[in-house]
């Protein structure tokens, strides 16, 4: 039921992920963080089994940091993506990680990149990508509206349009989306994009987006 979205622009990449943690048909929490910072200019957004998400993302985080400490320099997004794919492929025939992910970053030359990977260790470099059931609505919207020369504001507006499609057409209510922009200056956290539905009365108010609280 989860949803990850990535959009690459001229000199930036946008990553968005929903904040719901679910198991089967049960919503466990509404403030889950699915984005993991691999460096000051690189983010991995992960969805899938909750335990595998944490184990895999932290394993990649710590190994990239260890490499930087030993070698004295950081891996580029391309190198980090290939390492991440190798870890998935190596585990595939023994104890596979049930995770799907988007890896986004900007290299030392200011060149943005976005990588799509799934639990079967396939990887492809894309201009835009999405994981989850929401991708059925998102990719068609991207196909129609995406341009390689989009400004940051245009890309953010396209992201809002994609999320609006998911929230209005997908049967599952996703509380809110966390959004981050990566460029040559680093990672910028944008305001959350709120959900459009209601949340069960037993969910703690501090875990609900303020706009949903205002509607209740």
C-alpha positions as CSV (number, residue, x, y, z in Angstrom):
1,X,0.0,0.0,0.0
2,X,3.1,2.2,0.3
3,X,4.1,4.9,-2.2
4,X,7.5,6.3,-3.3
5,X,7.9,9.0,-5.9
6,X,11.0,10.4,-7.5
7,X,11.5,13.2,-10.1
8,X,14.8,14.3,-11.6
9,X,15.2,17.9,-12.9
10,X,17.9,19.9,-14.6
11,X,20.0,20.2,-11.4
12,X,18.0,18.7,-8.7
13,X,16.1,15.5,-7.6
14,X,12.8,15.4,-5.6
15,X,12.0,12.4,-3.4
16,X,8.6,11.9,-1.8
17,X,7.3,9.0,0.4
18,X,4.0,8.4,2.3
19,X,4.1,8.4,6.1
20,X,2.0,5.3,6.7
21,X,3.4,2.1,8.2
22,X,1.1,-0.8,7.6
23,X,0.9,-4.5,8.1
24,X,-1.6,-6.5,6.0
25,X,-4.8,-4.4,6.3
26,X,-3.8,-2.6,9.5
27,X,-2.3,0.9,9.7
28,X,0.4,0.7,12.4
29,X,1.5,4.3,12.5
30,X,1.0,7.5,10.5
31,X,4.4,9.2,11.0
32,X,6.8,6.5,9.6
33,X,10.0,7.8,8.0
34,X,10.9,6.0,4.8
35,X,13.7,8.3,3.6
36,X,17.3,7.6,4.7
37,X,20.1,10.1,4.1
38,X,23.2,8.3,2.8
39,X,25.2,11.5,2.5
40,X,24.7,15.3,2.5
41,X,23.6,15.0,-1.1
42,X,22.0,11.6,-1.4
43,X,18.8,10.0,-0.1
44,X,17.4,6.5,-0.3
45,X,13.6,6.1,-0.1
46,X,12.6,2.5,0.9
47,X,9.3,0.6,1.1
48,X,8.5,-3.0,1.9
49,X,8.7,-5.2,5.0
50,X,9.2,-3.0,8.0
51,X,12.1,-5.1,9.4
52,X,13.8,-5.4,6.1
53,X,13.5,-1.7,5.4
54,X,15.3,-0.8,8.6
55,X,18.0,-3.5,8.3
56,X,18.7,-2.9,4.7
57,X,18.7,0.9,4.8
58,X,20.9,1.0,7.9
59,X,23.3,-1.5,6.4
60,X,23.8,0.6,3.3
61,X,24.1,3.8,5.4
62,X,26.8,2.4,7.7
63,X,28.8,0.8,4.9
64,X,28.9,4.0,2.8
65,X,30.1,5.8,5.9
66,X,32.7,3.2,6.6
67,X,33.9,3.4,3.0
68,X,34.2,7.2,3.4
69,X,36.2,6.8,6.6
70,X,38.6,4.3,5.1
71,X,39.1,5.8,1.6
72,X,38.7,9.5,2.5
73,X,36.0,10.3,0.0
74,X,32.3,9.7,-0.5
75,X,30.8,7.4,-3.1
76,X,29.0,9.0,-6.0
77,X,25.2,8.3,-6.4
78,X,26.1,5.9,-9.3
79,X,28.6,4.0,-7.2
80,X,26.2,3.9,-4.2
81,X,23.4,2.7,-6.4
82,X,25.5,-0.2,-7.8
83,X,26.6,-1.1,-4.2
84,X,23.0,-1.1,-3.1
85,X,21.9,-3.3,-6.0
86,X,24.8,-5.7,-5.3
87,X,23.7,-6.1,-1.7
88,X,20.1,-6.9,-2.9
89,X,21.4,-9.4,-5.5
90,X,23.8,-11.2,-3.0
91,X,21.0,-11.7,-0.5
92,X,18.5,-12.7,-3.2
93,X,19.3,-16.5,-3.1
94,X,19.7,-16.9,0.6
95,X,17.8,-14.4,2.8
96,X,16.3,-11.8,0.4
97,X,15.4,-8.2,1.5
98,X,11.8,-7.6,0.7
99,X,12.3,-4.0,-0.2
100,X,11.8,-1.6,-3.1
101,X,13.7,1.6,-3.3
102,X,14.5,4.9,-5.0
103,X,18.0,6.3,-4.7
104,X,18.5,9.9,-5.5
105,X,21.5,12.2,-5.4
106,X,23.7,14.9,-6.9
107,X,27.4,14.2,-7.7
108,X,30.4,16.5,-7.2
109,X,29.8,18.1,-10.6
110,X,26.2,19.0,-9.7
111,X,24.7,16.3,-12.0
112,X,21.5,14.8,-10.5
113,X,20.5,11.1,-10.8
114,X,17.6,8.9,-9.8
115,X,17.8,5.1,-9.6
116,X,14.9,2.7,-9.4
117,X,15.5,-0.7,-7.7
118,X,13.2,-3.5,-6.7
119,X,13.4,-6.5,-4.4
120,X,14.7,-8.7,-7.2
121,X,17.8,-6.5,-7.5
122,X,16.9,-5.0,-10.9
123,X,18.1,-1.4,-11.3
124,X,17.5,1.3,-13.9
125,X,18.4,5.0,-14.1
126,X,15.3,7.1,-14.7
127,X,14.0,10.6,-15.1
128,X,11.0,9.8,-12.9
129,X,9.9,6.7,-11.0
130,X,7.4,5.4,-8.5
131,X,6.9,2.3,-6.3
132,X,3.7,0.9,-4.9
133,X,0.1,0.7,-6.0
134,X,0.1,4.5,-6.4
135,X,2.5,4.1,-9.3
136,X,-0.4,3.0,-11.5
137,X,-1.8,6.6,-11.2
138,X,1.5,8.4,-10.9
139,X,3.4,7.1,-14.0
140,X,0.6,7.9,-16.4
141,X,0.5,11.5,-15.0
142,X,4.3,11.7,-15.3
143,X,4.2,10.4,-18.9
144,X,1.8,13.2,-19.9
145,X,3.4,16.1,-17.9
146,X,7.1,15.5,-17.3
147,X,9.7,17.5,-19.1
148,X,13.5,17.3,-18.7
149,X,13.8,21.1,-18.5
150,X,11.4,21.5,-15.6
151,X,12.2,24.1,-12.9
152,X,12.0,23.1,-9.2
153,X,8.6,24.8,-8.8
154,X,7.2,23.0,-11.9
155,X,8.5,19.7,-10.6
156,X,7.0,20.2,-7.2
157,X,3.7,21.2,-8.8
158,X,3.8,17.9,-10.8
159,X,4.5,16.0,-7.6
160,X,1.5,17.6,-6.0
161,X,-0.6,16.6,-9.0
162,X,0.6,13.0,-8.8
163,X,-0.2,12.8,-5.1
164,X,-3.6,14.3,-5.6
165,X,-4.3,11.6,-8.2
166,X,-3.3,8.9,-5.7
167,X,-5.3,10.4,-2.9
168,X,-8.4,10.9,-5.0
169,X,-8.4,7.6,-6.9
170,X,-6.6,5.0,-4.7
171,X,-8.9,3.2,-2.3
172,X,-6.4,3.4,0.6
173,X,-6.1,6.7,2.5
174,X,-2.5,7.8,2.8
175,X,-2.1,10.3,5.6
176,X,0.6,12.6,4.3
177,X,3.8,12.6,2.1
178,X,7.3,13.7,3.2
179,X,9.1,15.6,0.5
180,X,12.8,16.4,0.1
181,X,14.8,18.1,-2.6
182,X,18.5,17.3,-3.3
183,X,20.7,19.7,-5.3
184,X,24.3,20.9,-5.3
185,X,23.8,22.7,-2.0
186,X,22.5,19.6,-0.2
187,X,19.2,18.3,1.0
188,X,16.2,20.6,1.6
189,X,13.2,19.3,3.5
190,X,9.9,20.7,2.1
191,X,6.6,21.0,3.9
192,X,4.6,17.8,4.0
193,X,1.8,17.3,1.5
194,X,-1.2,16.4,3.6
195,X,-3.7,13.6,3.0
196,X,-7.3,14.2,1.9
197,X,-9.2,11.8,4.1
198,X,-9.9,11.1,7.8
199,X,-7.9,9.2,10.4
200,X,-9.2,6.8,13.0
201,X,-10.0,8.5,16.3
202,X,-7.5,6.3,18.3
203,X,-4.5,7.6,16.3
204,X,-2.5,10.0,18.5
205,X,-3.1,13.6,17.3
206,X,0.7,14.3,17.2
207,X,1.0,11.6,14.5
208,X,-1.6,13.2,12.3
209,X,-0.8,16.0,9.8
210,X,-2.0,19.4,11.2
211,X,-4.4,20.0,8.3
212,X,-6.2,16.7,9.0
213,X,-6.4,17.6,12.7
214,X,-8.0,21.0,11.7
215,X,-10.7,19.2,9.7
216,X,-11.7,16.9,12.5
